[in-house]
Amino acid sequence: MCRLLAYLGPTIQLDKILFEPSHSLIAQSYQPREMEVALLNADGFGLGWYHATRQTEPFIYRNTQPIWNDINLPQICRYVESGCVLAHVRSATPGLAVDLHNCQPFRDGALSFIHNGFIENFRHTLYRPIRERLCDRAYHRIHGLTDSEHIFALLLHELETHPTLSLAQGLEQTLQILTVLAQQQQVRVAANIILSDGKQLIAARFDTAGADPSLYWLQDHPAFPGAVLVASEPLFEANWVTCPPTSLVLVAPTCEIQTYPLAFTAPDSSLAVPLAS
């Protein structure tokens, strides 16, 4: 599984969170401690950040190299400053290409999105059921082949077709649909997700099999006062809090944190789409 990281708080240089911690995302790419499958995250990486002073769409930098091989990245991270950052290192699902379109974060307008997890046997199970649900706009936002980008497209569909939903409600609805589709196909969906619009972070720790991938947060640490970090693995020794399994974590613009359980019970058959014959 991939590793992910998000930061919300006062403006900082990106190297403060990407390079300086003792167990940084760079270290997690070649020496992760809590990965369920795979040994490395060497199939590309990406960063998404928002302008420190202006309201803009997120800036995205992605590369198919292992993150430790990009000689430009340290200079970029020393230069760029932001108060909202998402970062991701990829461990590609077997059979899915190492390609820029498959690297995260994914972006749409002000939204940026990263995912750690998988849909079991995706190309032969939920690939078509997800696509068959999508409105045209969400469908045409898919440029790669990954389950992650299809989950993002499903989220965009929910937000597009239900414009009164908040980001948190849209993500919850997306996970509900994935649960129904996974039950229909009898497959596992693991979906640790972080979503941002530049003002807030919405995170999910979720797994239909109940084996939720690791996810932590750290709030108002002396090294990052007034900020929140969310990460697959602790970046350094501190009082990291384990995100509750099967839950949403909402980080407000004030960096206050709220958690909500995801109480998916009996599947709603109206959400499911049968496979075409």
Backbone torsions as a table, in degrees:
resi	resn	phi	psi	omega
1	MET	NA	151.5	-179.8
2	CYS	-70.3	173.8	173.5
3	ARG	-122.0	144.6	-178.4
4	LEU	-137.9	163.5	-174.6
5	LEU	-155.0	140.6	173.7
6	ALA	-140.9	150.0	179.9
7	TYR	-134.5	136.1	171.8
8	LEU	-138.5	126.5	-179.2
9	GLY	163.3	-157.2	177.1
10	PRO	-58.7	152.9	-178.9
11	THR	-62.0	131.1	177.3
12	ILE	-138.3	164.1	169.9
13	GLN	-73.8	143.2	-176.4
14	LEU	-63.3	-28.2	-178.3
15	ASP	-66.2	-19.3	179.6
16	LYS	-64.3	-30.2	179.5
17	ILE	-106.5	-22.7	-175.7
18	LEU	-93.9	-30.9	-174.3
19	PHE	-115.8	-38.6	-170.3
20	GLU	-74.8	-33.7	-179.9
21	PRO	-60.9	147.7	-176.3
22	SER	-65.3	-32.1	176.0
23	HIS	-117.9	57.0	-175.9
24	SER	-65.8	174.0	176.2
25	LEU	-62.3	-29.1	175.7
26	ILE	-62.7	-49.2	178.8
27	ALA	-63.4	-38.0	-179.8
28	GLN	-66.8	-21.4	179.6
29	SER	-69.8	-31.4	-179.8
30	TYR	-115.7	-11.6	179.6
31	GLN	-143.4	60.4	178.3
32	PRO	-69.2	154.1	-178.0
33	ARG	-109.1	-19.5	-171.2
34	GLU	-130.9	29.9	178.3
35	MET	-82.9	135.5	180.0
36	GLU	-75.9	-41.2	179.4
37	VAL	-131.9	159.7	179.6
38	ALA	70.8	165.4	-176.9
39	LEU	-117.5	-24.3	-175.8
40	LEU	-130.7	159.7	170.4
41	ASN	-122.0	74.8	-169.5
42	ALA	-117.6	15.5	-173.8
43	ASP	-105.4	36.5	178.8
44	GLY	110.5	170.3	-179.5
45	PHE	-158.1	172.8	176.4
46	GLY	-162.6	154.6	175.7
47	LEU	-126.5	144.3	170.4
48	GLY	-131.6	133.0	179.5
49	TRP	-145.4	158.7	-178.7
50	TYR	-110.9	148.9	-177.9
51	HIS	-59.1	141.5	-174.4
52	ALA	-69.4	-27.1	-174.4
53	THR	-128.8	-13.5	-176.9
54	ARG	-117.9	152.8	175.7
55	GLN	-80.6	107.1	-178.4
56	THR	-138.8	166.9	168.0
57	GLU	-67.7	155.8	-179.5
58	PRO	-65.8	148.2	172.5
59	PHE	-90.6	139.1	-176.7
60	ILE	-124.6	133.7	172.0
61	TYR	-128.6	122.4	-177.5
62	ARG	-133.1	154.2	-178.8
63	ASN	-153.1	144.6	178.0
64	THR	-86.1	-7.3	176.7
65	GLN	-73.5	159.2	165.3
66	PRO	-57.7	145.9	-174.7
67	ILE	-61.5	-29.3	-179.1
68	TRP	-74.9	-10.5	-177.4
69	ASN	-94.9	-10.7	-175.5
70	ASP	-83.3	104.5	-175.7
71	ILE	-73.6	-15.9	178.1
72	ASN	-82.8	-23.0	-172.0
73	LEU	-60.6	-44.8	179.9
74	PRO	-57.9	-38.1	179.8
75	GLN	-69.3	-41.6	178.0
76	ILE	-60.5	-43.5	-176.0
77	CYS	-72.7	-23.6	173.6
78	ARG	-75.5	-27.2	-176.0
79	TYR	-87.8	-43.6	-172.4
80	VAL	-77.6	135.6	175.3
81	GLU	-124.6	140.2	-178.1
82	SER	-158.8	157.9	173.8
83	GLY	-106.1	2.1	177.9
84	CYS	-147.9	116.7	-172.5
85	VAL	-137.2	137.9	170.0
86	LEU	-122.9	138.1	-179.5
87	ALA	-140.5	151.6	-172.3
88	HIS	-151.7	135.6	169.0
89	VAL	-117.6	138.8	-166.7
90	ARG	-106.7	135.2	164.8
91	SER	-114.4	104.2	-169.9
92	ALA	-67.3	138.2	171.4
93	THR	-64.4	134.6	179.2
94	PRO	-51.9	132.5	179.6
95	GLY	95.0	-11.5	178.6
96	LEU	-103.6	130.5	-169.0
97	ALA	-66.3	150.2	168.1
98	VAL	-83.3	100.5	-169.9
99	ASP	-147.4	148.1	-179.1
100	LEU	-57.8	-37.4	-179.4
101	HIS	-64.8	-20.7	-179.6
102	ASN	-95.2	-1.1	178.6
103	CYS	-89.3	146.7	179.1
104	GLN	-106.0	161.5	9.0
105	PRO	-74.4	156.4	168.0
106	PHE	-97.9	151.6	-172.9
107	ARG	-136.2	145.0	170.2
108	ASP	-150.5	112.9	-175.7
109	GLY	58.2	-126.3	-179.3
110	ALA	-82.6	-7.5	-173.9
111	LEU	-88.2	140.5	169.0
112	SER	-129.3	151.5	-165.9
113	PHE	-148.4	132.8	171.8
114	ILE	-133.0	150.8	-174.2
115	HIS	-140.0	136.0	172.4
116	ASN	-122.6	119.1	-178.9
117	GLY	149.1	-155.1	-179.2
118	PHE	-167.2	159.5	165.7
119	ILE	-107.4	120.9	-175.4
120	GLU	-57.7	126.6	176.4
121	ASN	51.6	47.0	-167.1
122	PHE	-52.5	-48.9	-173.6
123	ARG	-62.3	-23.5	-177.1
124	HIS	-108.5	3.2	-177.9
125	THR	-124.4	-74.8	-172.1
126	LEU	-98.9	-0.6	-179.1
127	TYR	-57.1	-54.0	-179.2
128	ARG	-73.4	-43.5	178.3
129	PRO	-57.9	-37.4	176.9
130	ILE	-67.4	-48.1	-178.1
131	ARG	-61.1	-36.0	-177.7
132	GLU	-70.3	-14.4	177.9
133	ARG	-85.4	-21.2	-162.5
134	LEU	-79.7	140.6	167.4
135	CYS	-69.2	164.8	-175.1
136	ASP	-57.7	-43.3	-176.1
137	ARG	-63.0	-46.0	179.5
138	ALA	-66.0	-38.6	-179.9
139	TYR	-60.5	-43.7	-175.6
140	HIS	-79.2	-4.5	173.6
141	ARG	-81.3	-10.3	179.8
142	ILE	-82.3	121.4	179.6
143	HIS	-116.8	-16.9	-178.0
144	GLY	-116.6	-158.7	-172.9
145	LEU	-119.8	-0.2	-168.4
146	THR	-80.2	154.2	171.5
147	ASP	-62.0	-35.1	-179.4
148	SER	-58.5	-47.1	-177.5
149	GLU	-68.1	-31.3	177.0
150	HIS	-70.4	-35.3	174.0
151	ILE	-63.5	-42.1	177.3
152	PHE	-61.5	-43.1	178.8
153	ALA	-62.4	-38.4	177.4
154	LEU	-64.3	-39.5	174.8
155	LEU	-62.0	-46.0	178.4
156	LEU	-59.5	-38.8	177.5
157	HIS	-60.7	-46.2	-179.5
158	GLU	-62.8	-41.3	179.4
159	LEU	-69.7	-34.9	-179.9
160	GLU	-71.2	-41.9	-175.0
161	THR	-89.4	-11.8	175.7
162	HIS	-131.1	74.5	-170.2
163	PRO	-65.6	-13.2	178.2
164	THR	-84.6	-7.9	-179.0
165	LEU	-70.3	140.6	167.8
166	SER	-75.9	168.9	177.3
167	LEU	-59.7	-41.6	179.8
168	ALA	-64.4	-42.4	178.6
169	GLN	-66.0	-38.5	177.7
170	GLY	-63.7	-41.7	178.6
171	LEU	-67.1	-40.7	178.0
172	GLU	-61.7	-43.1	178.6
173	GLN	-63.8	-39.2	177.7
174	THR	-61.0	-44.1	179.6
175	LEU	-68.2	-33.0	175.1
176	GLN	-63.0	-44.7	179.0
177	ILE	-63.2	-43.8	178.4
178	LEU	-60.8	-37.5	177.8
179	THR	-62.0	-45.8	179.5
180	VAL	-62.7	-46.9	-179.0
181	LEU	-64.5	-38.0	178.6
182	ALA	-65.3	-40.0	177.5
183	GLN	-65.6	-38.5	180.0
184	GLN	-63.1	-39.8	-178.3
185	GLN	-94.9	-4.4	180.0
186	GLN	57.5	51.4	178.2
187	VAL	-129.8	165.5	179.8
188	ARG	-96.3	139.5	171.8
189	VAL	-122.4	120.7	173.0
190	ALA	-111.0	126.5	-171.1
191	ALA	-145.4	81.4	162.8
192	ASN	-82.5	122.4	-172.1
193	ILE	-133.1	141.8	167.7
194	ILE	-127.1	130.9	-176.1
195	LEU	-128.1	141.7	177.5
196	SER	-145.6	152.7	169.9
197	ASP	-114.2	13.6	-179.0
198	GLY	92.6	-13.2	-178.9
199	LYS	-112.5	-26.5	-174.7
200	GLN	-144.4	164.9	171.6
201	LEU	-119.1	136.8	171.7
202	ILE	-121.2	119.8	-179.0
203	ALA	-119.4	149.1	175.0
204	ALA	-129.3	137.0	169.0
205	ARG	-116.9	112.7	-165.5
206	PHE	-152.7	140.8	176.8
207	ASP	-158.1	124.1	-178.9
208	THR	-66.3	-18.5	179.0
209	ALA	-93.5	-0.2	178.9
210	GLY	77.4	12.8	179.4
211	ALA	-112.5	56.5	-170.8
212	ASP	-53.9	129.7	173.9
213	PRO	-57.3	153.6	-175.5
214	SER	-64.7	144.1	176.8
215	LEU	-158.0	135.5	-175.7
216	TYR	-134.9	161.3	168.2
217	TRP	-134.8	157.1	176.5
218	LEU	-137.2	129.2	-174.3
219	GLN	-121.2	131.4	171.1
220	ASP	54.2	46.2	175.6
221	HIS	-75.2	147.9	-179.9
222	PRO	-53.7	-30.2	177.9
223	ALA	-76.4	-19.9	-178.9
224	PHE	-138.0	66.1	-175.1
225	PRO	-64.1	138.0	178.1
226	GLY	71.5	16.2	-175.1
227	ALA	-125.0	165.3	173.8
228	VAL	-126.7	134.1	171.9
229	LEU	-113.0	136.5	173.2
230	VAL	-123.5	130.4	-172.9
231	ALA	-152.3	153.8	175.5
232	SER	-63.8	-34.8	-179.9
233	GLU	-139.6	145.9	176.2
234	PRO	-54.9	137.8	-177.9
235	LEU	-83.8	-20.6	-178.9
236	PHE	-165.4	170.0	179.6
237	GLU	-67.2	122.3	179.2
238	ALA	-172.3	179.5	-179.8
239	ASN	-86.8	64.1	177.3
240	TRP	-66.2	141.2	179.7
241	VAL	-103.3	130.2	176.1
242	THR	-74.3	124.4	176.5
243	CYS	-63.0	135.2	179.4
244	PRO	-60.1	141.3	176.5
245	PRO	-66.5	152.5	178.5
246	THR	52.4	58.0	-176.0
247	SER	-150.9	163.3	169.5
248	LEU	-105.5	142.6	175.5
249	VAL	-119.4	120.9	-178.3
250	LEU	-109.2	121.7	176.5
251	VAL	-109.0	110.3	-175.9
252	ALA	-74.7	164.9	176.2
253	PRO	-55.7	-25.3	176.6
254	THR	-82.4	-1.4	-177.3
255	CYS	71.2	17.0	168.0
256	GLU	-73.6	145.8	-175.8
257	ILE	-116.1	133.5	171.7
258	GLN	-130.0	144.8	176.7
259	THR	-121.6	144.7	179.9
260	TYR	-133.9	129.9	176.4
261	PRO	-70.3	147.0	174.1
262	LEU	-97.0	105.1	-173.7
263	ALA	-101.5	77.4	177.3
264	PHE	-91.6	118.6	-177.6
265	THR	-108.8	-117.1	-178.7
266	ALA	-66.4	136.2	-179.4
267	PRO	-63.7	143.2	177.0
268	ASP	-92.3	105.5	-173.7
269	SER	-64.4	-20.6	180.0
270	SER	-69.0	-17.3	-178.9
271	LEU	-84.3	-19.7	-172.3
272	ALA	-86.1	151.6	175.8
273	VAL	-121.4	120.8	-179.3
274	PRO	-67.4	149.4	175.3
275	LEU	-64.3	141.2	176.6
276	ALA	-67.9	144.2	-179.1
277	SER	-81.5	NA	NA
